[in-house]
Amino acid sequence: MNPHPDPASFRAAAARFPTGVTVVASIDRDGTPVGMTANSFTTVSTKPPTVLVSVMRGRTWQAIMDSKRYAVNVLHAEDLALCAHFSGRPQAESSPSLVNREEFPVLSQAIAQFACDVVRSIDVADHTLFIGEVRWCRQRDGSPLAFYSSRFCNGLGMTIEPAEAVAYPADGWAI
């Protein structure tokens, strides 16, 4: 008997847990902001304020490893194009840019921003868990972009049809 579920079963079960959609960003060695779409973000503690992100090895991972800091940008329900862009599907009609705010790369339209210094990193399989102490955070009103059952929805649980916002790849989204 296989001690682990097959990847498709695991993914289907995990999809039953609704998550928010974020862009995790950092500054690379050349001073260029880089970011990636992620739904693996959680608060850890309020004393001190601490959060965790799970990042697969790549450009953003390397930037976090080098700089020892990152920003988490919580996307608005209308920001599906940003989600696609930072998932590796550049959007020609929009040119999202990360702006430097107090030495952290953030998206000005995010409904929440967390600026974090890495206090611990833990390698797990092909990802690293970066635990960050929050140096500052900001928020504004708005409905968050969420991901549930392999579909995007707004904070009220209403499905957002990708055809209305961005081209939807036939193979589905992977975040």
Beta strands, then each sheet from edge to edge (+ up, - down):
strand 1: 19-20
strand 2: 22-27
strand 3: 33-38
strand 4: 41-46
strand 5: 49-56
strand 6: 69-74
strand 7: 99-101
strand 8: 104-106
strand 9: 112-124
strand 10: 127-139
strand 11: 146-148
strand 12: 151-153
sheet 1: 1+ 11- 12+
sheet 2: 3+ 2- 6+ 9- 10+ 5- 4+
sheet 3: 7+ 8-
end
